Amino acid sequence: MPELPEVETIVRAARPRLVGRTIVRFESRWPRQIHPDVPAVRRGVLGCRVRRVDRRGKYIVLRLDDGGALLIHLRMSGRLEWAAGHAVEPAHVRAVFDLDDGQRLMLCDARKFGRIAYTTDWRSFSARLGVEPLGPQFTPRRLAHELSCRARRLKPLLLDQSVIAGIGNIYADEALHRAGLHPCRRCDTLAPEQVRRLRSALRAVLRQGIRNQGASIDWIYPGGRMQRRLRVYGRGGEACDRCGAPIATTRVAQRSTHFCPACQPLDEQGDRGLGRRRRAPRRAAACAG
């Protein structure tokens, strides 16, 4: 699934082609992915001019001149493609937006998990998402608050879009390695210096991802270079670049997780209180999700 750096890259590429353009036609070929429904989206966007193209978390956001917003979430296999006039379409086209300059914006989605939504209340919709990790509100104090008021493992918390918006599996693993924190560390046990280190690591790895146009792990998101610079993700069994220890692979909250047991130890203090209802035996290098 494209994460914050990949979506930001897509937004930056689409912005000059969309801003100022008017949507003159909308077609859905998979109505199940349209919210609230196809007629509502069609009524909301036709004849509207695109005023801004932004990103919120993993959403591509087209802000329209009447105050409405068109939201596109690529999910597992979605991507945006462009064509002009009657050019041959790519495979798996699920939705088409015709623009007043003759260009066509298409959502291609092999697995049909992507979502398109229209809302007239952008503020309420945006409020469902957590803080932007590259925004000015993501301060050490804000992160410390989000961590201290919960008793959860770090990795699932970082993936929770209602807490921090835009982080996915790749960049969570990379940031935790940079910060020297085990993915199963309980979030409310971090010292102030560890909170600052985690915040800095998150922002650094996301910015690096944007500079490298995201990570191209498979055919779904082509063109990125970040996969060449990943320190732990997808490198199970290889030597850690920092210490040389083998990188471990496990599952945390049903997500594949990569970390260095030597650089990211799980100590007794950080593990205290995990699973209060019933705690499974700990393993030396990993823990269950």
Long-range contacts (C-beta under 8 A, 24 or more apart in sequence): 1-58, 1-74, 1-75, 1-76, 1-168, 1-169, 2-58, 2-74, 2-78, 2-168, 2-214, 2-220, 2-221, 3-58, 3-166, 3-167, 3-168, 3-169, 3-170, 3-171, 3-209, 3-214, 4-55, 4-57, 4-58, 4-133, 4-134, 4-165, 4-166, 4-167, 4-168, 4-171, 4-206, 4-209, 4-210, 5-171, 5-206, 5-209, 5-210, 5-212, 5-213, 5-214, 5-215, 5-224, 5-226, 6-209, 6-213, 6-214, 6-215, 6-221, 6-224, 7-55, 7-58, 7-59, 7-60, 7-74, 7-166, 8-55, 8-210, 8-214, 9-210, 9-213, 9-214, 9-223, 9-224, 10-60, 10-74, 10-80, 11-53, 11-54, 11-55, 11-60, 14-53, 14-60, 14-80, 14-105, 15-53, 17-82, 17-103, 17-105, 18-50, 18-53, 18-62, 18-99, 18-105, 19-50, 19-51, 19-52, 19-53, 20-49, 20-50, 21-49, 21-50, 21-99, 21-100, 21-101, 21-103, 22-47, 22-48, 22-49, 22-50, 22-99, 22-100, 23-47, 23-48, 23-50, 23-97, 23-98, 23-99, 23-100, 24-98, 24-99, 24-100, 25-96, 25-97, 25-98, 26-95, 26-96, 26-97, 26-98, 27-95, 27-96, 27-98, 28-94, 28-95, 28-116, 29-93, 29-94, 29-95, 29-96, 30-94, 30-95, 30-109, 30-112, 32-112, 33-94, 33-95, 33-109, 33-112, 33-113, 33-114, 33-115, 33-116, 34-95, 34-115, 34-116, 34-117, 35-115, 35-116, 35-117, 35-118, 36-117, 36-118, 40-118, 41-70, 41-116, 41-117, 41-118, 44-68, 44-70, 44-118, 44-120, 45-70, 45-97, 45-118, 55-166, 56-126, 56-129, 56-132, 56-165, 57-129, 57-130, 57-132, 57-161, 57-165, 57-166, 58-161, 58-165, 58-166, 58-168, 59-129, 61-122, 63-122, 67-120, 67-122, 68-118, 68-119, 68-120, 68-122, 69-118, 69-119, 69-120, 69-122, 69-125, 70-116, 70-117, 70-118, 71-115, 71-116, 71-117, 71-118, 71-119, 71-125, 72-107, 72-114, 72-115, 72-116, 73-114, 73-115, 73-116, 73-117, 74-109, 74-114, 75-109, 75-111, 75-113, 75-114, 75-115, 76-111, 76-113, 76-220, 77-109, 77-110, 77-111, 77-113, 77-114, 77-220, 78-107, 78-108, 78-109, 78-113, 78-114, 78-220, 79-107, 79-108, 79-109, 79-220, 79-221, 80-105, 80-106, 80-107, 80-108, 81-105, 81-106, 81-108, 82-106, 110-220, 128-162, 129-161, 129-162, 129-165, 130-160, 130-161, 130-162, 130-163, 130-164, 130-165, 131-163, 131-164, 131-165, 132-165, 132-166, 133-164, 133-165, 133-166, 133-167, 133-202, 133-203, 133-206, 134-203, 134-206, 134-207, 138-164, 138-199, 138-203, 139-199, 140-192, 140-195, 140-196, 140-199, 143-195, 143-198, 143-199, 144-190, 144-192, 144-195, 147-187, 147-188, 147-190, 147-195, 148-187, 148-188, 149-188, 150-187, 150-188, 151-186, 151-187, 151-188, 151-273, 151-276, 152-186, 152-187, 153-183, 153-184, 153-185, 153-186, 153-187, 153-252, 153-253, 153-274, 153-287, 153-289, 154-181, 154-182, 154-183, 154-184, 154-185, 154-186, 154-187, 154-198, 155-183, 155-184, 155-252, 155-253, 155-255, 155-257, 156-252, 156-253, 156-255, 156-289, 157-187, 158-202, 159-253, 159-255, 164-202, 166-206, 167-202, 167-206, 169-233, 169-255, 169-256, 169-257, 170-215, 170-217, 170-230, 170-233, 171-202, 171-205, 171-206, 171-209, 173-232, 173-233, 173-257, 173-258, 173-259, 174-201, 174-205, 174-230, 174-231, 174-232, 174-233, 175-201, 175-202, 175-204, 175-205, 175-206, 176-201, 176-259, 176-264, 177-231, 177-232, 177-258, 177-259, 177-260, 177-263, 177-264, 178-204, 178-205, 178-231, 180-263, 180-264, 181-264, 182-259, 182-264, 182-265, 182-266, 182-270, 183-252, 183-257, 183-259, 183-264, 184-252, 184-266, 184-271, 184-274, 184-286, 184-287, 185-266, 185-270, 185-271, 186-270, 186-271, 186-272, 186-273, 186-274, 189-269, 189-270, 189-272, 190-270, 232-258, 232-259, 232-260, 233-258, 234-258, 248-285, 248-286, 250-285, 250-286, 250-287, 250-288, 251-288, 251-289, 252-287, 252-288, 252-289, 253-289, 254-289, 255-289, 257-286, 259-286, 261-285, 261-286
